[in-house]
Amino acid sequence: MKGLSVEKAFHTVTEAFQNCLKRFPVTVAFIFAFTAYLIHLTSISWTGEERLLFITGYYLSVGILLSLTLHLWSEEVKSRMWKTGIQLAAHALLIADAFLLYRYLGTESSWIEIGIAHTAAILTIGLSTFFLSFLREKNDIASWNFALNAVSSFAVTQIIGLILWAGISLLLFSLHQLFDIHFSGKCYAYIYYLCSITLALILFLGLLPQGEDKHNRAPHSSEFLNGIIHYLFLPLTAGYLTVLYMYAARILVSWELPTGWVSWLIVALMTVCIAIQFGLYPARLENNKRFDNWIARWMPVLILPLLLLMTIGIVRRFNDYGITVNRLYLATLNGWFYFVCIGLFAIKARRINWIPISFAIIFLLTSALPVNYAGITKNVILNEIKAEMQRSCQAKAPLSLQQYEEWMYSLPEKQAIRINSKFRYLNSWFGTESVTHLIDRNVTYNLYSVAADTETNAAPAGTDSGKVTYSGAIDSQTNISVPKGYTRFIAIPSDGMSSRFLTIPRQYLENGILPVSLDTRTDNLNDSAYIELSTLEMLEKNSKHGHIPPTSFRCNSPKNLFMLTAFDIHYEKNSDEDIRMSIKGYLFKK
């Protein structure tokens, strides 16, 4: 019996390899090409033109997903010419997109707009893998069974790949320990690529159901899944509903507007609701229990009034703070929630695939078209700034730093803060190029210091009765662009230390500008950066989770510009002790 089991297992693995080669030839080719690409990159230590490396990896990885989706769809199409034409057109579009993306990354334009568009497109391709082959089905059981099988097969094959990689790595490490045979770290990376990418994905493709198994229309409910839904998810949903209805009653009694946090609680509630709909679907069709059918249809009705809280909260944020990309997407998500709740009630939750399909379509339409949310946000904010400049600014654009500061100081404090924050938002989200037709590039490096000067009535962010402390650091994923006109840079500190620690005489607190020695030299002069204390205060005040944006400061040499990436400063208000400070950043040189 044991021999038969081993033989059967070997036969299953062999059959899986042969099956995927016949069924998914283009996908297999992309998998081998992607693996070879990763091995090549590791062998050259990931050096080379960053744009080309990124685009090649993007094309090969997305090609795997796109070809898999097209192969699964083509199995449902009888016309050979039709499915061949669609596949060729889709891959031609992917190649064209890779070339356009390569050229786009060579410019200084912001990646936000094109990045969101590509995220929406890749999400749509990924979801179509589960649904595109089942559009003609009378219900969603076949696609549900296929999706469950695909997800579980992917998880199992990834675990197999990781176990195999760990086992081979342990064997190589043992050879090193026992026989002093050395293997470089790259060898372990090669083994990981072969096991967790090539082998795992080939096995996954071979295990995907086909033919009648692919269109398995028999509902199969899971006792484990039903238990999780009935004894964990449903009580959790009841807790969300109770808290939100109690909050709604409280704000009605006190006649106040909901806070912004309620939107995220409703997003969590709707996420759990949709998960319950998918989890209960096969059990409802198999057992037809009255309670499950009641939950599927009437739970969205119970949630529907709570969506008004989210709507009111979003409208309040728009009125108080204006338009942003995040708020537009959140408002659209709120509208989609109405659509989902009303739709589930109207059709008695008989179909559920339309929920993720509609989400992907809306996300794609609002992100990938020429008129999209990122572009709308940028244009609206720019128009608001231009209208204010026409009304109150006497100088002609683009404004110099002095002209910009004079304009800000001429405005009422709240208006100056609002306009400056709009410039900062555009500069942060859409890049310097989005505002340089209105203000000089030099102004974009000083937006935070201008904000610190205009917010004259703001209390110091890091002060108490005696001690003043400010600190912050950029996020590890932040990209730092080289300012225009600068050709090289030096990391500060340049001696390999984590930060440059220094003491600054207390007398410089009077004018609020701290001369910070950088321990480098330019034209026989010691380099120093002039850091405004008010700017450090503003950076900490506006930091998110301690993260600050890279901030530029002028230097004693006009050929240099210092960009701060981390800082920590301490001093006593009622003391004669000097200022203790640590900094980290980059000194750019012309």
N, C-alpha and C positions, 0 to 999 in steps of 0.2 A: 504493500500500500504506500509505503514511504517513497519507493522508487517511482510509482505512478504519479505521486504528488509532485515530485521534483521534475519529472518529465513534462507534466502538465504546465507547471510554472514556466519552464524553459520555453515550451511551445507558445505560451501566452505572450511572453516577452518578444520572442521572435516574430510572432504574428503581428504584434503591435508595431514593431519596426517596419515590417513589410507593408502593413496597412497604411501607415502615415506617409510612406514614400509614394504609394500609388494615389492616395486620396488628397494629400496636401503637398505636391511637389514644390510649388513656389515658396510656401511657408518653410519647408525644410531647407531650401536653398538660402533663405534669409537667415534662418537659425545658424547654419554653418558659417555663413558670411559674418554674422554678428559675433560669433565665438572667435573666428579667426581675427577679426578686427580688435577685439578686446585683448587677445593674446599678443598681437602686434603692438598695441599701445603699451601693454605692460612691459614688453621686451625693450621698448625705447623709453621707458620710465615716464610715459604720458607727456612727452615733450613734442613740440611742433606748434603749428598755427592753431590757436585755440578755436577760432571760428570753424576751421575745416574739421577739427576733431569733433566738435559738438554736432555739426551738421551731419557728418557721416554717421555718428552714433544715433542721431535722431532719425535719419532716413532708414537705417537698418532695423531699429527697434520698432518704429511705427509700421514699417513694411511687414514685419512678422504679424502684427495685429490685423492690418488691412488685408493681407493675403488670406489669413485664416477666415475672416468674415466673408470675403468674396468666394472662397472655396465652399464654405457651408451654404451660402446663398445659391451658388451655381448648381448645387445638387438638386435644387427645387425647380430649376429651369430646364425645359426640354430643348429649346433652340440653342444649338452649339454656337451659331454666329452671334446671337444676342449675348450669351454669357462670356464669350471670348472678347467681344467688343467692349463690354462693360469693364472687364478685368484690365484690359489694355488701357482704357481711358482712365481708370482709377489710378493705376500705377504711373501713368504719364503725368497725372495731376500731382502725385506725390513727388515725383522727380522735379517738376516745375516748382513746387512749393519749397523743396529743399534748396534749389538755386536762388529763388527769391529771398528766402530766409537768410541764406549766406550773404547776399548783397546787403540786406537790411541790417544785419549785425555789424557790417562794416561802417555804418553811419553812426552818428552820435544820438540818434533818436531813441526815445524811451522804448523799452520792451513791453510795457504794460499792455498796450492795446493789442499788439500782435501776439503777446503771450497768452492773454485771456482767450483770444480767438482760437489759438491752437489747442488750448486746454479743452475748450468746448468741442472742437472737431474730434480730438482724440477720444473724449468721453462718449461722443455719439458713435464713433466706430466701435468702441468697446462694448457698448450696450447693444448695438446691432448684432453682435455675435450671438446673443441669446434670443433675439426676437425676430430678426429679419427672415429667418427660414420658416416662421410659424404664423405669418400674417393671414393665411387662408384657413387656419384652424377655427373650429366652432367655439372652442373655449381655450383657456390658457394652461391646461394641464400638461400638454405635450412640451411646451416651452419651459414650464416650471420644472418638469422632470429632467429635461435636457440641461437647464441651468444648474440644478442641484448636482447632477452627475458631473458636469464640467467643473464646477467649483470644487467639489470633493476630490475629483481626479487630480486637479491642479495642486491642491494642498498635499495630497498623498505623494505625488511625484516629486514635489519640492522637498518634502521630508526625506524621501528616499535619496534624492540627490545630496542633501546635506549630510545624511548619515554616511553615505558612501565617501563623500569628500572628507569627513572627519576620520573615517576608518583608514583611508589611504594616507592622509596627513599623519596620523598616528604611526603608521608603518614607516613612513619616511623619517619621522622624528626618532623612531626606535633604531633605525639603521644608523642615524647620526650618533645616538647615545651609545650603541653597542659596538659599532664598527668604525666610528669616527668618519663616516661618509657624509659629507656636507651637501645640503640642498639649500639653494638660495630661497628667499621669500617669494621670488617670482614663480618658482616651481609650484608652491602651494596655491598661488593665484591661478596658474594654468589649470591645475586639477579642479579648482572650484568652478572655473568657467565650463570645463568639460562635463562635470557632474551635475551642477545646479542649473546650467543653461542648456547645453546640448542634450545630454542624456535625459534630464527631467522634462524638457519641452517635447522631445521626440516621444517619450513614453506617454506624456499627456495627450499628444495628438493621436497616438495609436489607441488610446482608451476612450476617445470620444465616440459616443454611440452613432450608428449609421443605419440607414434603411428603416425598417420597422421599429428598431430600438430607438432611433432618433425621434420618431413620432409616436412614442409610447403615450397613449391616451388614457391609460388606466391610472386613476388617482391612488397614490400610495401615501397615506398619512403616517407620520412618525409619532409614536407614543412619547418619545423623549422631547421632540419639538412641541407637541401639544402640551406637555407638562410645563415646559418653560414658559409658553405663552399664557396658560391659564393661571399658573401659580407665581409667576414673576412679572411678566410684562403687563398683564391686566391689572394687578394691584398697583404697579408703578403708574400706569395710566390713570387709575382712580385717584392716586395721590396728587398727580399733576392737576387733574380736573378740580379736585377739592381746593387746592391752594389757589388756583387761578380764579375760581368762582368766588372764593372768600375775598381775594384781592379786588375783584371787580365790584363786589358789594361794598367794600370799604371805600373805594374811590367814588362810588356813586353817592354814598352817604356824606362823605366829606366834600364832594363836588370838586375833585382835583383831577389833573391829567395823569395818565399812567407813565411810569418811568421807562427808560429805554431798555432796562433789563428784562422786562416782561416779554419783549420780542424774542429773546433767545430761549426763554422758557417755553414759549409756544412753538418755536422751531423744534425743540427737543420733543415736545408732546406730539407734534405731527410726524416726526421721524419714527417714534414708537408706534403711532397709529398705523403708518404705512407698513412697518415691519410686521405688525399683527395681521394686517390684511393678507400679506404674502404668506405668513406662516400658517394661517388658518385655511387658506384656499383649498389645498387638497383634502383636508379633513372635512370641510363643508361639502364638497362634491361627493366624497365617499360615504360619509355618515349622515349628512343632511340633518344635523342636530339643530334644534330650534334656537338654543342659546347662542351657538356660534353664528348662525345667520343673523340673529338680532344684533349681536356685537358688530358684525361686519357692516350692517346697514345703518345702525343708529348711533354708533360711536362718533362718526363724522358729524352727525347732527348736533351732538352734545358739544363738539369742539367748535362748531361754526360760530356761535355768538362770541366765543373768546377771541376769534380772529379780529374782531372789532378793536380789542385792546391793542393788538399789534398794529393795526391800521392807524389808530389814533397816535400811538407812540411814534410811528414813522413820520406821520404828518407833522407832529411836533418837532422832530429832529430837523426836518426840512425847513420849517419856519424859523427855528432858532439858529441853525448853523448853515443852512444852504445845501446845495447839491454836492454829492460826492459819488464816486463809482460804487462804493459799498452800499450807500443808501438806495441807489437805483436798483441794484440787484436784490436788496432786501425787500423793497417795495414790490418788485416783480415776483419774488418768492411768496410774499403775502397774497398777491393776486392768484398765484398758482395754487396756494392752499385752499382758497375759496373754490376754485375749479375742481380740485380733488374731492373735497367734502361734498359739494353739491353733486358731482358726478357719481360718486359711490352710492349716495342715497338714491339717485334717480334710476340707476341701473341695478340696484340691489346688490352691488358688488359682485356681479356675475363675471365680469372681466377685470383683470388687474394690470395687464401688461401696458395698458395705455398710460399708467401713472409714470413709470420711468421714461417711456417713449416721449410723452408730452414734455417732461422736464428737460430731456436732451434737446428736443426741437426748440423749445423756448430759449434755452441757454445758447444754442447755436445761432438763432435768429437775432438775439440781442447782443451777440459778441462778434460774429464772424462777417456780418454784412458791412458794406462801406459806411453805413450809418449805424453806429453801435454805441453802447452805453459809455465806453471810455471816451470816444470822440465827442459825444453829446456833452459829457461832463466838462471836458476841456474847453469846448466852444462856449458853453454857458458861462463858465467862470471868467474866461477871457473877455467876453462881452460885458460882464458886470464891471470888470476892471477898466476896460476902455471907456465905458460910460462915466465912471467916476473920474477918470483922467480928463475927459473932455469937460466935465463940470467944474473940477477944482484944481487941476494942475495947469500951471502957466507954461512950463517948459515943454519942448517937443521931444517925443520919443525917438530913440531910446534914451532914458534918463541915466545920467551919471550917478555915482554914489552920493555926491553932495546934493544934486538936484532931487534925488529920491528921498534923502533924509529931510530936506527942506519941505518937500511935499507932505511927508508923513507928519512932521511937526506942525504943519498948517491945518491939519484935519483935527476934528474932535477925537479924543483918545479912543473911544470905542470904534469909531469909523476907521482910524488908522490901524488899530489892531486887526480889524476885520479884513481890510485890504491887504495888509502885510501877510496875514495868514493865508489868503488866497494865493498870493505869489509863492509862499512857501509850499503850499499844497501842489501847485502846478510844477514847481521846480523838483519836488520830491517824487511825484508820481509820473510826470511826463518828461522830465529831463530839462536841462538848462535851455535847450533849443526852443522850448515852448514859450519862453518869456523874453528871450534876448531881443525880440523886435520891440519890446516895451521898455526894458531896462538893460543896462550894460551887464556883461558877464561878471564883472567885478562886483556888482550889486548882489548877485545870487550867492556869492560867498559870504555876504554880510547880512543876510536876511534875519538871522537869529539875533545878531547884535542890535539891529534896528528894532526888532521886537522887544528886546530888553529895554531899550531906551524909551520906546513909546508907552510901555506898560508902567508908567511912573507910579501908579497907585498900588502895584502888586506887592504883596508881602514877600520877603525873601523865602525861597522854597526850602532851604536847608538850614534855617537858623533857629536857635532857641534863645534863652535869656542870656547866655554867655558865649556859647560855642557856635561857630559857623562852619558848616561842612557841605561841600558840593562834590558830586561824583557822577560818572557815567561812562559808558563805553558803547561802541557800535556793535550791532549784531554780527555774529561770526559769518553770516551769509551775505553781508553787505558788499556790494561791488563798489570799488573806488575808481573813479575815472580820472585820468590825468588831465589837469586843467589845460586849456588851449594856450599854446605858446611855450609850454614847459616841455623839455626834452628828456630829463632824467630826474631821479629822485633818490633820496637816502632815507632808510628806515630810522626812526628815532625811538629808542636809543640805538645807536649804531654799534654798540659793543656786545650785542646779543642778550642784554638783560631784558627782563619782562617789562620794565618801565624805567623812565629816567626820573630819579628822585633829586629834589633840590630844595633849597631854602631861599626865600625871597625877602629882602628887607621890608619891614612893616610900613615904611614911609610911602610905598607905592599904593597903599590902600586909599590915600587921599585923592588921587586922580582916577583910581579904579583901573589902571592899565598896568599889567604885570610884565616886566621884561624877563623873558624866560630864555636862559642860555641853552642852546641845543647841542653844544659840544662838537660842533663842526665848524669849518672855515670856508669862506668865499672871498677870493681876492685879498688874501692876507688879513681878513677881518674875521673875528669870532661871530658866528651866526647866532642871532637872537630873534625870537618871535614876540610880538606884543599882543598879549592875551587880555581881553577885557573881562573884568570880573563879572560885569552885568551879563555878558554872554554866557559864561559858565552857569550863572544862576538860572538863566532862561533855558539852557539846555537841560538842566536837571528838572526844571519845572515841567517841561514839555516831553520828558522822556517817557517811553512806554516800556514797562518792565525793566527799567534801568538802561534801556538802549537809546542812544542818541544818533543823529546823522553825522557823517563826517563834516567838520566845520573848519573853514579856512581862516587864517589870521595873517596879517602883514608881517614882514620881517624887516630888519634893519638894512638889508640889501634889497634894492628894487628888483634884483634878478631872482629873488626867492619868494616862495609862498609856503607857509606851514599849514598842513592839514591835520587837525587834531582828531584822533580816533578813540582816545581814552584819557580820563583825568581823574584826579582825586586831590582835593584841596582842603586844608584845615587851618583855622586860626581862631584866636580868642578876641572877642570884641573889647573886653575890658582887661587888656593885658599888653605888655610891652614885647611879648615874644614875636619872633618873625613868622612869616607864613610858610607852612610846610606843604609841599606840592609834589605830585608825581604826574607825568604826562607820557603819552605814547602817540605816535603819528608818523607822518611822512613829510620830509622837506623836499619840495619840488624846486628844481633849478632850470633856468633858461639856458 
